[in-house]
Amino acid sequence: MGYISVAIDGPSGAGKSTVARAAAAQLGYVYVDTGAMYRAIGLAVCRKGISGDDTAGIVSVLPEVELAIRYEDGAQHILLCGEDVSEAIRTPEIAKYASKVSAVPEVRQFLLDTQRDMAKNGNILMDGRDIGTVILPDAPVKIFLTASAEARAQRRYLELCEKGQQVTLDEVLRDIRQRDHQDMTRAVAPLRQAEDAVLLDTSALTLEQSIQAVLRIIREKTEENR
């Protein structure tokens, strides 16, 4: 029996990771957060004091980068050269770095084989920006998870406030709009909805409603492909 791959794409702050992680747990699938991989590379670049606009500098860091994913109690932990950086990569600064490094072709190629190999070893649910269009174009289930920029900003703002970070809603909204523009206009693997992806707008949905909507789509699509 072949393994099932679920590809979830969408813009920054749409709740992909939270929804995907919960859906994968309920289905018993392995959850792969590809964004965390780009954030980890962004963190490595940042720690070297290299600008996010310095493409040559970013590429020069790659040979030193060792990424590993470990699962503890169903939660994914990202390791950078043996260090658990799961929390360190979740800052607005590193999010900006992630957006910059993800536009570098050498970085995407560096991660491509790793991400594809994960889909060969079990049922997986992978989320990112180009999973259904580039990484897993043959995935039987593709979902484009989105929400309005305002809804995404409000969610991210509350999340950052809970973590004690000093930000304003306007700053978060500006960052999200800037990230959307970067992701959608980059030359390599821009953010877009795959032609065969199901569009799911969660602007007016609670987290639990979003999770249930994703589960429903996965079950319906899986049934269709049997």
C-alpha positions in Angstrom: 0.0 0.0 0.0 1.3 3.5 -0.9 1.8 6.2 1.6 -0.5 9.2 1.7 1.1 12.7 1.3 -0.8 15.8 2.3 0.5 19.1 1.1 -0.7 22.3 2.9 0.4 25.6 1.5 -0.5 29.2 2.3 0.7 32.6 3.4 2.5 33.6 6.6 0.4 33.6 9.7 -2.5 31.5 8.2 -2.1 29.0 11.0 -0.8 26.3 8.7 1.6 24.8 11.3 -0.9 24.8 14.2 -3.7 23.3 12.1 -1.4 20.8 10.3 0.2 19.6 13.5 -3.2 19.0 15.1 -4.6 17.3 12.0 -1.5 15.0 11.6 -1.8 14.0 15.3 -5.5 13.0 14.8 -4.7 11.0 11.7 -1.5 9.4 13.0 0.5 11.0 10.2 4.1 12.4 10.6 4.0 16.2 10.6 6.7 18.1 8.7 7.0 21.8 9.2 9.2 22.9 6.2 9.1 26.5 7.3 11.0 25.6 10.4 13.8 24.3 8.2 14.1 27.7 6.4 13.9 29.5 9.7 16.8 27.3 11.0 18.9 28.3 8.0 17.9 31.9 8.5 19.0 31.6 12.2 22.4 30.2 11.1 22.8 33.1 8.6 21.8 35.7 11.2 24.2 34.3 13.8 27.0 34.7 11.3 26.1 38.4 11.0 25.3 38.0 7.3 22.6 40.2 5.8 19.5 38.5 4.5 20.2 40.3 1.2 23.7 38.8 0.8 23.0 35.9 -1.4 26.6 34.8 -1.7 27.0 35.0 2.1 23.9 32.9 2.6 25.1 30.2 0.2 28.5 30.2 1.9 26.8 29.1 5.2 25.1 26.1 3.7 28.1 23.7 4.0 28.2 24.3 7.7 24.5 23.7 8.2 23.4 20.3 9.7 19.7 20.0 10.1 17.8 17.2 11.8 14.2 16.7 12.9 13.3 14.9 16.1 9.9 14.1 17.4 9.1 14.1 21.1 5.5 13.4 22.2 4.3 14.1 18.7 5.9 17.5 18.6 8.5 18.3 15.9 11.9 19.7 17.2 14.3 21.2 14.7 18.0 20.8 15.4 20.7 23.0 14.0 24.1 21.5 14.3 22.8 19.4 17.2 21.2 22.4 19.0 17.4 22.4 19.6 16.5 25.7 18.0 12.7 25.2 18.0 12.1 28.3 20.1 15.0 30.4 18.8 13.6 30.4 15.3 10.2 31.7 16.3 11.0 35.5 16.4 9.9 38.2 13.9 13.6 38.8 13.0 14.2 35.2 12.1 10.9 35.1 10.2 12.2 37.8 8.0 15.5 35.9 7.5 13.5 32.8 6.6 11.7 34.7 3.9 15.0 36.0 2.5 16.9 32.7 2.5 13.9 30.8 1.0 14.2 33.0 -2.1 17.7 31.7 -2.7 17.7 28.7 -5.2 20.7 27.0 -3.6 18.9 27.0 -0.2 15.7 25.4 -1.8 17.8 22.8 -3.5 19.7 22.1 -0.3 16.4 21.2 1.4 14.5 19.7 -1.5 15.8 16.1 -1.4 15.5 16.0 2.4 11.8 17.0 2.2 11.0 14.6 -0.6 12.7 11.7 1.2 10.4 12.2 4.2 7.4 11.5 2.0 8.8 8.1 1.0 8.8 6.6 4.5 5.3 7.0 5.8 2.0 9.0 5.7 3.0 12.6 6.1 1.4 16.0 6.3 3.8 18.7 5.1 3.1 22.4 5.2 5.0 25.4 3.6 4.8 27.7 0.7 5.5 25.4 -2.3 4.7 21.9 -1.1 1.9 21.2 -3.6 3.5 23.1 -6.5 7.2 22.1 -6.1 8.1 19.7 -3.3 5.2 17.2 -3.6 3.5 18.0 -6.9 2.0 14.5 -7.0 0.5 14.6 -3.5 -3.1 13.2 -3.7 -4.3 15.8 -1.1 -3.4 19.5 -1.5 -4.9 22.3 0.5 -4.3 26.0 0.2 -4.9 27.4 3.7 -5.4 31.2 3.8 -7.0 34.0 5.8 -7.2 37.8 5.3 -4.1 39.8 6.2 -6.0 41.4 9.0 -7.1 38.1 10.5 -3.6 36.7 10.3 -2.1 39.8 11.9 -4.5 39.7 14.8 -3.7 36.1 15.5 0.1 36.6 15.2 -0.2 39.7 17.4 -1.9 37.8 20.2 0.6 35.0 19.9 3.6 37.3 20.2 2.0 39.2 23.1 1.5 35.9 25.0 5.2 35.3 24.5 6.0 38.7 26.1 7.2 40.3 22.9 6.7 44.1 22.6 5.0 44.7 19.2 2.0 46.6 17.9 -0.8 45.3 15.7 0.2 47.7 13.0 3.8 46.4 13.0 2.6 42.8 12.7 0.2 43.7 9.9 2.9 45.5 8.0 5.3 42.6 8.4 2.7 40.1 7.1 1.9 42.2 4.1 5.6 42.6 3.3 6.1 38.8 3.7 3.2 38.1 1.4 4.7 40.4 -1.2 8.1 38.7 -0.9 6.7 35.2 -1.0 4.4 35.8 -4.0 6.8 37.7 -6.2 10.0 35.8 -5.6 11.6 34.3 -8.7 12.0 30.8 -7.3 8.9 28.8 -6.3 6.6 31.7 -5.5 3.7 31.2 -3.2 0.6 30.3 -5.2 -2.3 27.9 -5.1 -1.7 24.6 -7.0 -4.4 24.1 -9.6 -5.7 20.9 -7.9 -5.5 22.3 -4.4 -8.7 22.9 -2.3 -8.9 26.5 -1.1 -9.7 26.9 2.6 -10.2 30.4 4.0 -10.1 30.4 7.8 -10.7 34.1 8.4 -14.0 33.5 10.1 -13.1 30.1 11.6 -11.9 29.2 15.0 -8.8 27.0 15.4 -10.9 23.9 16.0 -13.2 24.6 13.1 -10.1 25.0 10.9 -8.7 21.7 12.1 -12.0 19.9 11.4 -12.3 21.5 7.9 -8.8 20.2 7.0 -9.5 16.8 8.4 -12.7 16.7 6.3 -10.9 17.6 3.1 -8.2 15.0 3.7 -10.7 12.3 4.3 -12.7 13.2 1.3 -9.7 13.4 -1.0 -8.2 10.2 0.4 -11.5 8.4 -0.3 -11.6 9.8 -3.8 -8.1 8.5 -4.6 -8.8 4.9 -3.4 
